């Protein structure tokens, strides 16, 4: 579901596991809105165009993937392929969840960047909060890439059933292009988020996953 409402930092908040601590030792989750997954397309576009940190490109990547999966579900219904309908509908819901997860996670990144700068050695706490938030925000985007790949697999499975039906084939082409766009955006976000971070098992794992997905895409 799409979100609407005031800019980040207003309204009720939802905790996110693993969020970085703030200057006073409290979690930065207090900036995160809990209505990121409600509302209409028009509401979302209004918020996307606003001068606020979220929603942004990560949410667009997830929404693109949801659009692609929904197109696949529609084609599968016309092709009388209930098993593929079920799989596509699961991916629609998964991409919608990732859209909300991304918005909440990146709100924590924005809050970490907003922490006051302090002279060393205290200033390292702000940098650590930013690094932790960027690492956490990369996981929803990595999952968007993986979800988009699943959509592309379903498209390949549907092509034989849609053969000779130009309208359905054009919908599958549209789904494929949108899924690839969502995947490319999300992969770029992950690489941008973790590129300058200190090496860690989590960072290395994310980059390996993106390398594998790039080959499959």
Backbone as a ProteinNet text record, in pm:
[ID]
protein_1_A
[PRIMARY]
XXXXXXXXXXXXXXXXXXXXXXXXXXXXXXXXXXXXXXXXXXXXXXXXXXXXXXXXXXXXXXXXXXXXXXXXXXXXXXXXXXXXXXXXXXXXXXXXXXXXXXXXXXXXXXXXXXXXXXXXXXXXXXXXXXXXXXXXXXXXXXXXXXXXXXXXXXXXXXXXXXXXXXXXXXXXXXXXXXXXXXXXXXXXXXXXXXXXXXXXXXXXXXXXXXXXXXXXX
[TERTIARY]
85.3	0	88.5	36.7	113.4	85.5	181.9	172.5	127.9	84.1	49.7	65.6	58.2	65.2	176	210.8	309.3	449.3	544.4	682.2	742.8	857.1	924	953.4	928.4	953.8	827.7	713.1	585.3	498.8	411.6	319	378.7	300.2	345.2	465.7	543.4	663.8	659.1	732.7	741.2	886.6	922.3	1062.3	1108	1236.4	1296.8	1413.2	1415.7	1522.1	1656.6	1752.7	1887.3	1912	1818.9	1839.5	1953.2	2023.9	2138.9	2093.3	2175.7	2138	2159.4	2083	2101.3	2205.6	2223	2327.2	2309.9	2185.3	2160.4	2148.8	2180.8	2175.7	2042.4	1942.1	1812.5	1816.6	1723.5	1719.7	1669	1721.2	1675.5	1540.4	1481.9	1353.6	1244.2	1264.6	1158.2	1122.6	1205.9	1174	1089.8	1063.8	1005.1	853.6	786.9	641.1	589.2	473.1	417.7	307.9	290	187.6	250.2	375.7	445.3	380.9	298.5	239.6	88.4	40	-102	-120.2	-240.9	-270.1	-293.9	-290.4	-320.6	-198.2	-207.4	-99.5	-78.2	-187.3	-174.8	-105.1	-139.5	-73.1	76.7	110.9	251.6	326.4	267.3	334.3	352.5	255	270	387.4	399.1	508.4	642.7	640	762.8	817.6	729.5	771.4	810.8	782.1	809.6	958.3	1000	1140.4	1162.9	1155.1	1175.2	1264.6	1335.3	1426.9	1358	1235.9	1161.9	1018.4	955.3	1008.6	1101.1	1184.4	1277.4	1299.5	1419.8	1445.2	1425.2	1455.8	1437.1	1291.9	1204.2	1061.4	1013.7	1066.9	1030.6	1074.9	1194	1241	1146.3	1104.7	1013.9	877.2	827	696.9	700.9	809.5	823.6	816.4	880.6	879.4	738.7	665.5	526.4	440.1	460.2	386.1	413.9	541.3	576.8	510.1	513	451.8	300.7	238.3	93.6	58	139.1	117	129.6	226.8	244.7	123	69.9	-49.3	-166.9	-182	-291.4	-277.3	-156.5	-134.2	-156.4	-111.1	-129	-276.9	-356.6	-500.9	-559.1	-520	-568.7	-520.7	-405.3	-350.1	-395.7	-486.4	-538.4	-425.2	-336.2	-221.4	-228.2	-316.3	-339	-214.7	-127	-5.3	82.4	90.8	170.1	100.9	-31.8	-105.6	-69	-71.5	-41.5	100.6	195.2	333.1	348.1	283.2	292.8	228.5	114	47.8	135.6	204.8	296.9	406.4	456.7	562.1	510.2	383.9	323.7	326.5	276.8	275.9	415	508.6	645.6	707.8	686	742.3	678	548.5	482.8	541	565.2	625.1	764.4	841.4	976.2	974.7	871	857.3	844.4	760.4	744.6	871	932.1	1055.3	1164.8	1175.8	1279.2	1256.9	1131.6	1104.7	1137.9	1101.1	1129.9	1280.7	1350	1493.7	1568.9	1529.2	1604.2	1572.1	1457.1	1429.4	1531.3	1576	1678.4	1811.7	1842.4	1963.9	1960	1846.3	1833.5	1851.2	1796.2	1810.5	1955.9	2027.4	2168.5	2251.1	2223.8	2294.2	2263.7	2145.6	2105.4	2164.1	2228.1	2289.8	2395.8	2408.9	2506.8	2649.8	2731.3	2873.2	2942.8	3033	3108.3	3256.2	3343.8	3487.4	3524.7	3630.7	3679.2	3721	3709	3666.1	3515.2	3438.6	3293.6	3229.4	3293.7	3237.6	3227.6	3300	3293.6	3157.2	3083.3	2951	2856.3	2864	2777	2811.5	2940	2981.1	2936.3	2948.6	2906.7	2755.9	2679.3	2534	2496.2	2566.9	2540.1	2573	2690.6	2731.8	2634.1	2592.9	2499	2364.9	2319.6	2190.8	2197.3	2307.2	2322.6	2326.9	2394.4	2402.1	2264.1	2189.2	2054.2	1960.5	1975.6	1888	1916.1	2030.7	2065.1	1990.9	1949	1883.9	1750.5	1659.4	1536	1562.4	1663.4	1694	1751.5	1834.1	1884.9	1769.2	1671.1	1555.6	1468.8	1467.6	1396.3	1459.8	1592.8	1662.2	1622.9	1625.4	1593.6	1448	1358.5	1217.1	1197.9	1266	1256.1	1304	1409.3	1457.5	1351.2	1282.1	1173.5	1062.7	1033.5	933.1	978.2	1104.2	1155.9	1148.8	1169.8	1157.6	1013.7	917.1	776.1	742	797.5	771.8	818	937.1	987.2	895.4	841.6	753.2	620.5	577.8	448.2	455.1	571.5	581.5	520.7	544.8	484.2	331.3	272	126.1	70.2	148.9	102.6	137.7	207	248.5	127.4	139.9	31.6	-74.6	-60	-155.5	-78	-78.7	10.5	-13.4	-138.2	-167.5	-102.1	-110.6	-51.1	101.4	155.7	300.5	354.4	279.9	325.5	319.5	221.4	215.9	333.9	373.5	489.9	618.1	626.9	742.7	746	629.8	622.7	665.4	615.1	650.4	800.7	859.1	1002	1084.6	1045.9	1120.2	1110.2	990.4	971.6	1046.9	1044.3	1117	1266.7	1318.1	1461.7	1498.2	1410	1435.9	1439.9	1341.2	1340.3	1464.7	1507.5	1626.4	1750.9	1763.8	1881.8	1890.2	1776.1	1773.8	1814.9	1755.5	1782.7	1927.6	1979.5	2118.9	2212.9	2184.9	2266.3	2259.2	2141.2	2126.6	2212	2209.9	2291.2	2438.7	2484.9	2626.3	2665.8	2575.8	2603.6	2606.9	2514.1	2506.2	2630	2676.3	2781.9	2919.9	2927.1	3053.6	3166.9	3139.3	3243.8	3245.3	3164.4	3159	3277.2	3314.8	3420.9	3380.7	3479	3449.9	3392.8	3295.1	3233.4	3169.7	3132.8	3067.7	2936	2861	2731.7	2753	2847.5	2876	2920.2	3012.4	3061	2948.4	2861.8	2749.8	2653.9	2625.7	2537.8	2596.7	2725.3	2789.4	2794	2816.6	2814.6	2676.5	2572.8	2436	2406.8	2453.2	2427.8	2504.8	2624	2699.6	2631.1	2577.9	2506.2	2380.4	2305.5	2181.3	2207.5	2320.2	2352.2	2371.2	2435.9	2456	2323	2235.2	2106.5	2012.4	2030.4	1943.6	1981.1
-119.4	0	123.9	230.8	352.9	442.5	531.9	615.1	755.6	825.6	965.5	1026.7	1158.1	1221.6	1322.5	1369.6	1473.7	1424.3	1516	1480.3	1399.4	1335.3	1248.4	1324.8	1254.8	1317	1360.9	1350.6	1387.2	1263.4	1259.7	1149.3	1035	928.1	816.3	749	681.5	617.4	468.9	394	250.3	211.3	130.4	92.3	-1.7	8.9	-79.7	-150.1	-280.5	-356.8	-316.9	-291.6	-262.6	-118.2	-26.8	114.1	171	265.8	324.8	414.2	427.6	512.9	660	744.5	888.3	939.9	1070.2	1131.5	1099.1	1092.2	1068.2	919.4	833.5	689.8	627.6	708.1	653.4	616.1	531.4	486.9	598.1	596.8	695.3	658.3	544	505.3	605.1	695.5	789.1	883.9	889.1	976.5	905	778	699.5	696.4	731.6	731.3	589.6	560.1	426.9	421.5	527	525.7	518.3	468.1	463.8	365	274.5	173.9	190.4	312.5	338.3	455.3	469	584.2	546.3	646.8	627.8	660	626.8	660.6	811.2	888.3	1033.9	1086.5	1028.5	1067.4	1041.2	923.4	887.3	982.9	1014.6	1104	1243.2	1288.4	1418.1	1414.6	1306.2	1295.7	1275.6	1203.1	1181.2	1312.7	1402.5	1530.5	1633.1	1602.2	1698.1	1703.3	1811.4	1828.1	1761.4	1629.4	1548.3	1430.1	1373.1	1262.6	1138	1114.9	996.8	1035.6	962.8	855.1	910.1	820.7	861.9	743.8	736.4	636.4	493.7	463.2	327.3	284.3	376.3	345.9	327.5	408.8	395.9	260.3	214.4	83.5	-27.1	-21.5	-124.2	-115.4	6.4	22.9	-25.5	1.6	-47.5	-199.4	-262.4	-408.2	-459.5	-389.5	-427.7	-414.2	-305.7	-287.2	-403.2	-439.7	-548.8	-679.2	-707.6	-830.7	-830.5	-715.1	-706.5	-731.2	-678.5	-706.9	-856.1	-919.1	-1063.5	-1138.6	-1097.1	-1162.4	-1149.7	-1032.7	-1011.9	-1103.6	-1109	-1195.7	-1342.3	-1381.1	-1519.5	-1555.2	-1461	-1486.8	-1509.1	-1426.5	-1444.8	-1577	-1623.3	-1748.5	-1870.2	-1847.7	-1956.3	-2034.7	-1960.1	-2020.8	-1984	-2050.2	-2010.6	-2017.2	-2113.8	-2123.1	-1999.6	-1951	-1831.8	-1706.5	-1706	-1594.9	-1584.5	-1698.1	-1699.1	-1648.2	-1694.2	-1649.6	-1500.7	-1451.8	-1310.5	-1223.8	-1267.3	-1190.8	-1185.3	-1294.6	-1293.9	-1189.2	-1178.3	-1080.9	-937.7	-917.7	-784.4	-742.2	-829.7	-797.8	-779.6	-862.6	-853.3	-719.6	-676.9	-549.2	-431.3	-439.8	-333.3	-323	-438.2	-437.1	-375.1	-409.5	-355	-204.9	-158.3	-14.7	59	5.8	66.3	48.1	-70.8	-95.7	1.5	26.1	117.8	258.8	303.9	439.9	454.4	355.1	361.5	355.8	268	253.3	379.1	440.3	557.7	679.4	678.3	785.5	782.7	662.4	649.6	703.5	678.7	734.3	886.9	944.8	1090.6	1144.6	1073.3	1117.2	1108.7	1006.9	993.6	1107.7	1142.7	1255.2	1385.3	1395.1	1518.3	1532.1	1425.6	1435.6	1546.4	1620.3	1729.9	1678.6	1753.1	1719.5	1755	1668	1690.7	1666.3	1733.7	1709.4	1568.9	1517.8	1385.4	1387.2	1278.1	1146.9	1127.4	1223.5	1205.9	1204.2	1270.1	1277.7	1143.6	1043.2	911.8	846.1	885.7	826.4	861.6	984	1024.6	943.3	930	853	708.5	651.9	513.1	498.5	597.8	593.3	598.2	683.5	692.8	561	505.2	379.5	266.5	255.8	149.8	166.8	292.1	317.8	286.5	321.9	292.3	142.2	71.7	-73.6	-136.2	-91.1	-144.5	-108.4	12.7	56.8	-16.6	-81.5	-153.6	-286	-343.9	-475.2	-471.8	-376	-373.6	-358.5	-278.4	-260.8	-387.8	-459.5	-587.5	-683.7	-681.6	-769	-724.7	-595	-548.3	-609.1	-608.4	-668.5	-815.2	-887.8	-1029.9	-1054.3	-967.2	-979.2	-953.4	-853	-823.1	-941.2	-1008.5	-1126.3	-1235.7	-1253.4	-1351.6	-1316.2	-1187.1	-1142.7	-1179.8	-1156	-1187.2	-1337.2	-1419.4	-1564.4	-1601.5	-1540.6	-1568.3	-1524.2	-1412	-1365.5	-1469.8	-1524.6	-1628.4	-1750.5	-1785	-1901.3	-1876.2	-1751.2	-1718.6	-1699.4	-1672.8	-1640.2	-1746.6	-1875.5	-1975.4	-1969.3	-1949.5	-1944.3	-1820.7	-1711.8	-1586.7	-1576.5	-1675.6	-1671.8	-1658.4	-1569.8	-1548	-1451.5	-1402.3	-1305.3	-1176.2	-1090.9	-974.9	-882.1	-867.5	-779.4	-828.8	-960.7	-1016.6	-1013.5	-1038.9	-1034.2	-893.2	-792	-654.5	-620.7	-677.1	-656	-723	-840.5	-906.8	-828	-769.7	-684.7	-565.4	-504.1	-390.1	-432.3	-548.2	-596.9	-619.4	-676	-702	-575.1	-475.3	-349.5	-279.7	-282.1	-216.6	-291.4	-424.7	-503.1	-479	-472.9	-446.9	-307.4	-211.3	-75	-73.3	-139	-144.7	-211.9	-320.1	-391.1	-304.3	-234	-150.1	-36.8	24.3	133.4	81.3	-31.3	-85.8	-130.7	-194.9	-239	-118.5	-13.2	107.5	166.6	162.5	214.6	136.1	4.2	-77.8	-44.9	-42.2	-15.6	123.6	220.1	356.1	362.4	292.8	295.5	236.7	123	50	72.2	141.6	154.2	207.9	309.2	373.8	326.9	226.1	179.4	88.6	80.3	-13.7	-156.3	-237.2	-374.7	-452.2	-536.1	-622.1	-739.1	-841	-956.6	-916.9	-827.5	-785.1	-708.4	-613.7	-535.8	-626.8	-718.5	-809.5	-897.3	-943.3	-1026	-951.5	-826.2	-745.8	-727.9	-696.8	-675.4	-804.8	-916.9	-1045	-1072.2	-1047.5	-1068.7	-981.5	-856.9	-767.6	-812.8	-868.6	-919.1	-1036.6	-1128.7	-1243.5	-1198.3	-1105.3	-1059.6	-983.9	-912.8	-839	-936.2	-1050	-1149.6	-1210.5	-1238.6	-1300.9	-1203.8	-1072.2	-972.7	-950.4
0	0	0	-56.7	-65.2	52.3	79.3	198	170.1	275.3	264.8	401.9	408.7	539.1	544.6	664.1	681.2	651.8	648.5	617.7	730.4	698.8	795.3	923.2	1034.7	1162.6	1232.3	1164.7	1224.6	1234.4	1333	1345.7	1425.5	1449.3	1529.7	1466.6	1547.2	1497.5	1524.1	1440.4	1454.4	1469.7	1571	1587.3	1477	1441.7	1344.1	1410.8	1400.3	1464	1406.1	1493.2	1449.3	1414.9	1445	1413.5	1496.4	1436.7	1504.3	1618.9	1724.8	1836.5	1805	1872	1857.2	1953.4	1955.5	2037.1	2184.6	2230.1	2371.3	2403.9	2306	2329.5	2293.6	2259	2219.9	2072.7	2032.2	1893.9	1802.1	1680.2	1581.3	1521.7	1564.6	1505.9	1533.8	1627.9	1664.1	1550.6	1445.1	1332.1	1227.3	1244.5	1138.1	1149	1041.5	1039.4	1023.3	1080.8	1067	961.5	881.2	776.8	639.2	631	502.8	406	456.8	369.6	354.9	368.6	350.3	254.7	198.5	114.4	-30.5	-118.6	-259.5	-344.6	-473.2	-566.2	-569.7	-573.6	-576.3	-450.5	-336.1	-211.3	-220	-270.1	-280.7	-373.4	-488.1	-582.3	-523.5	-446	-379	-282	-205.2	-109.8	-180	-291.4	-366.7	-421.3	-461.5	-518.1	-412.4	-286	-179.2	-146	-84.1	-44.3	91.8	91.5	211.7	174.9	273.1	241.9	189	234.5	190.3	159.3	66.1	-17.3	-125.6	-180.1	-285	-379.5	-436.2	-538.8	-494.2	-367.7	-319.7	-320.7	-282.2	-285.7	-428.9	-520.4	-661.6	-716.3	-676.3	-721.5	-676.5	-551	-498.6	-565.1	-584.6	-647.9	-793.2	-863.5	-1000.6	-1003.5	-907.1	-900.7	-871.4	-784.2	-756.6	-881.6	-957.6	-1083.3	-1179.5	-1191.1	-1281.5	-1239.2	-1109.5	-1060.1	-1081.8	-1065.8	-1087.2	-1233.5	-1325.2	-1467.2	-1495.6	-1434	-1452.1	-1399.2	-1285.8	-1231.1	-1326.4	-1386.6	-1482.9	-1603.5	-1660.3	-1776.4	-1738.6	-1621.8	-1578.2	-1566.1	-1524.6	-1515.9	-1655.3	-1752.2	-1889.1	-1947.7	-1902.3	-1953.8	-1872.6	-1777.5	-1693.5	-1627.1	-1562.4	-1493.8	-1345.9	-1270.8	-1130.5	-1042.5	-1068.1	-985.7	-1005.2	-1128.9	-1155.9	-1102.7	-1104.8	-1043.8	-895.9	-829	-685.4	-658.5	-738.6	-719.5	-746.7	-851.8	-885.8	-777.8	-725.4	-619.7	-494.2	-465.9	-352.2	-372.5	-493.9	-523	-518.5	-556.9	-543.4	-397	-309.8	-167	-110.2	-156.2	-108.1	-146.8	-270.8	-316.4	-244.3	-216.7	-140.6	-0.1	63	196.5	191.5	90.1	77.3	51.6	-14.3	-36.6	96.4	184.8	317.3	401	392.2	467.6	427.2	296.9	249	302	297.8	343.7	492	569.8	713.1	739.2	666.6	688.5	647.3	536	492.2	578.5	644.1	739.8	852.5	890.3	993	941.4	813.6	754.2	760.2	721.5	724.7	866.1	963.7	1102.5	1148.9	1102.7	1140.6	1081.9	955.9	894.8	967.4	1027	1095.2	1235.1	1285.3	1417.5	1416.8	1526.3	1529.9	1519.7	1448.7	1439.2	1569.9	1611.7	1734.5	1706.4	1779.6	1760.3	1804.5	1744.8	1785.4	1932.5	2010	1961.7	1959.7	2014.1	2021.9	1882.7	1788.1	1654.2	1584.3	1632.9	1570.1	1589.4	1692.1	1716.2	1602.5	1551.6	1440.2	1315.6	1286.7	1169.8	1180.5	1300.6	1321	1302.3	1348.5	1332.5	1184.8	1107.6	964.1	894.9	927.6	863.7	894.6	1021	1059.1	988.1	977.8	913.1	764.1	698.2	555.6	531.1	618.3	603.2	618.6	719.5	741	627.1	572.2	463.6	333.6	324	201.4	188.8	301.4	295.7	221	249	170	20.4	-15.9	-157.4	-219.2	-143.3	-192.8	-218.2	-130	-149.1	-266.7	-296.5	-416	-540.8	-546.8	-660.9	-674.3	-564.8	-568.1	-605.5	-559.8	-596.4	-745.1	-798.2	-941.2	-1025.6	-980.4	-1052.8	-1053.4	-941.5	-937.1	-1035.9	-1049	-1146.4	-1287.6	-1319	-1452.2	-1481	-1379.9	-1397.5	-1433.8	-1365.5	-1396.8	-1538.6	-1581.5	-1718	-1819.1	-1798.1	-1888.8	-1889.3	-1773.2	-1765.1	-1835.4	-1843	-1903.4	-2054.3	-2106.6	-2249.3	-2340.4	-2318.6	-2408.1	-2408	-2291.1	-2283	-2349.5	-2351.9	-2411.9	-2559.4	-2613.8	-2754.2	-2845.7	-2944.2	-3038.6	-2990.5	-2870.6	-2814.7	-2790.3	-2892.5	-2892.9	-2774.6	-2734.2	-2621.6	-2494.2	-2469.9	-2349.8	-2357.4	-2474.4	-2489.6	-2464.4	-2511.1	-2486.9	-2338.4	-2267.2	-2122.2	-2052.6	-2101.7	-2043.8	-2071.4	-2192	-2222.4	-2127.4	-2106.6	-2014.1	-1873.7	-1829.3	-1695.7	-1684.7	-1789	-1786.8	-1780.4	-1859.1	-1858.9	-1723.6	-1665.7	-1536	-1427.1	-1430.3	-1330.8	-1340.4	-1463	-1480	-1430.8	-1454.4	-1404.6	-1252.7	-1189	-1043	-988.9	-1054.4	-1011.5	-1024.4	-1136.5	-1159	-1057.2	-1027	-928.4	-791.4	-752.3	-619	-606.3	-710.2	-706	-694.1	-768.8	-759.4	-619	-556.8	-420.5	-322.1	-334.8	-244.3	-261.8	-385.7	-411.5	-363.3	-379.4	-332.8	-180.2	-115.9	30.4	96.8	44.9	115.4	56.1	-56.2	-126.9	-41.9	39.7	119.2	264.6	297.8	436.1	468.1	595.7	634.9	598.8	564.7	526.2	644.5	615.3	716.4	643.8	718.9	657.6	592.2	657.8	602.6	472.9	474.4	353.5	239.2	267.8	163.9	110.7	201.1	158.6	67	100.5	15.6	-123.5	-130.4	-259.9	-341.2	-274.8	-346.5	-403.1	-322.5	-371.1	-491.9	-490.6	-603.5	-727	-708.3	-821.5	-886.7	-806.1	-859.5	-931.8	-872.1	-933.1	-1063.5	-1071	-1193.3	-1308.4	-1281.2	-1384.8	-1428.7	-1331.5	-1362.7	-1433	-1408.6	-1469.8	-1615.6
[MASK]
+++++++++++++++++++++++++++++++++++++++++++++++++++++++++++++++++++++++++++++++++++++++++++++++++++++++++++++++++++++++++++++++++++++++++++++++++++++++++++++++++++++++++++++++++++++++++++++++++++++++++++++++++++++++++

